[in-house]
């Protein structure tokens, strides 16, 4: 906040924002990013093998696996049996 002294000796507030420091900081950041951006891209030659597998077709209908509150599983409309201690509720 600044004050302006007029001829009649009254102090009036000066309501202007000095944006010069803000513009200076933005220009410095712009230069830093312009210099750093090309350095961030690294070209590494990678020799990947070619894929020989054929992609599988996607099914028309999705497969839904539902976990109920009582920890029972349903695959589509078919309930799934308990798989034992490793796969069931315990």
N, C-alpha and C positions, 0 to 999 in steps of 0.2 A: 504494500500500500504506500502510495506516495502522497506528497502534499505539494500544492502549488501556492506560491505566495503571490497574491495580487497587489495592486497598488493601494488598495484600501486596507491592507494588513489583516485580511481574514484568511484563515487556513481552510482551503477547500480540498476535499479528498479527490484524488486522481484515480479514476476507475478504468485503467487500461492495463492489460496484461502484456508483459514484455515476452514475446515469443522468440526472440533472437537466440537465447541459450537453447531452447527446445529445438529449433531448426538446426543449430550447430551440432547438437548431439545426434539428431536423425541423419544428418549428412555423414558424420563420422561412422555411424553404424552401417549406413548404406555402403560406404567404401569398404568397411571390414567384411561385410557379407559378399560384396562383389569380388574381393580378393580371395576369400575363403571358399566360396562355392566351387570354383574349378579344382581346388586342391582336395575337396572332399570326394570327388569322383575318381575312383581308382579303377583302371582297366587291367583286369587279370585274365589272361587267356586260360580258359578251362576247356579241356577236351573231354566231353561227356560221351558215353556210349549211346548208340542208337537203340531205341526201344524196338523189340521184335514182337511184343505181345499185342494182340488185337484188343481193343477196348470192348468190354461187355455191354450189352444193351441194358438200359434201365428198365425196370419193371413198370408196367402201366399203373398199377395200384401200389401205394406205399405200404410198408410193413410196420404195423403198430405194436409196440411192446408196452403194456400198461402195468404199473405197480400200484396195487390198491392199498388202502390204509391198513389192512390186516397182513401186509407183506406177501400177498399172493400175486403171481404173475399171470398175465394173459397175453398170448401172442396172437394178434388178430382177434378172432372170436373164440380161440381154443385156449382153455386154461393149461398152464404149464405145471407139471408135477414138481414136487419138492426135490431138489437135487442132492439132499443129504446135508451133513453138517457144514460142508464148505460152501454150498450154494443156497442154503435155505435160511429161514429166520432162526435166530438162535438165542 
